[in-house]
Amino acid sequence: MSLKEERLEISFDPARIDIAETSRLMRETYWGAGRTLELDRVAFENSLCVAGYLNGKQVAFGRAITDHALFAHISDILVWPEHRGHGFGVALVEALLNHPTIAKVPSVSLNTADAHSLYEKFGFKRVADGMHMKRMRQLPSAQSQG
């Protein structure tokens, strides 16, 4: 059976997430470099997390941060390298957007440097309204936490 024929199991159960492997792979991304396992653990515990599984083995992860009423922010959509290109990221985004916690909020945002066309399929638009602002601070380095 090819990967495309396998059915991705979607789960919102945080107990099933392989936090160590997810965090390790996150550090290999352009947005996750510099994060630590402990930072990811805290972030995941305070988010609505979703994971995708093939035959019980985790192959994808994503999360949303939300106040459950007015806004949600989708973050960290990650598919394990050997499973990319099979629509698993799309499945996670769809699951997050359809989750009862997110489906009712009027404002859902995200950031991406390279997947605009994927998110446009879900109705996301590039924002350049002059109102969106962001304050960034450097994450504490892994060395300073040891």
C-alpha positions, 0 to 999 in steps of 0.5 A: 500500500502506498502512502497516498493510499494509507489513511492518516489518523487525526488525533487531538489527544495530547498524550499521544504526541511524541513531544521529543521527536516533534521538538527535534524536527521543529528545530530543523525548520526555519521557524523553529531553530533556536527552540528547546524541548522545554520551550516546545513542551510549554508551548504545546501544553498551552495550545490546541495540538493536533497530530497525524498518525499512520499505523499508530506512528506520528508523522505530522503535527500542528497547533493553534493558540486561541482565546476560544472566542475571538481569535486563533493563530495556527502555528507549527504545521509540520510533516515528517520529511519522509511523509511530505507531499501526501496532503498530510499538512492540509489534513492537519490545517483542515482538522484545526479549522474544523475543530469546535474551538476554532470553527466559531472564532471570527479571526484566524491568523498564521505566519508563513514564508513559503506556503501561501498557496496552501493556506489560500485554499482555506481562505487565508489572505496576505495581510498588508493593512498597516495595522498588523504589528509584531514584537519579537524577542530573541529566545533564550539559547539552549546553552543558557538554559543548561 
